[in-house]
């Protein structure tokens, strides 16, 4: 199992990736979770429990044509203002075994999207999470958080 820890201060010089305690030079870290959608692809309450498409891999710098799966295991992503933890310890990476924590709060049942694409080879960074907020008396909403922003 992997234990990835990604840390960034917001620029390439402050960015590191460790796997099981050892620093890893990577060309790309990609983590995409798409969940919490109805039959019309509209966000809904329920998150991962309503179904989930998931991709998670790392392309090592020394051999980018041979990526390795980031799950099963744990991925900790530390950004300047936010921390996201994705865990899936099931042997075959069953989506129902996935837990997602945003700043210490379990948002697995509210998750709509999590996209983290750190691609040093193409000088591209994307890190966004969106969660569904069910409001009793008011209209439900989707809260989108840019993980690199405040």
Buried (B, 14 or more C-beta within 10 A) or exposed (E): EBEBBBBBEEEEEEBBBBBEEEEBEBBBBBBBBBBBBEEEEEBBBBBBBBBBEBEBBBBBBEEBEEBEEBBBBBBBBBBBEBBBBBBBBEEEBEBEBBBBBBEEEEBBBBBBBBBBBBBBEEEEBBBBBBBBEEEEEEEEEBEEBEBBEE
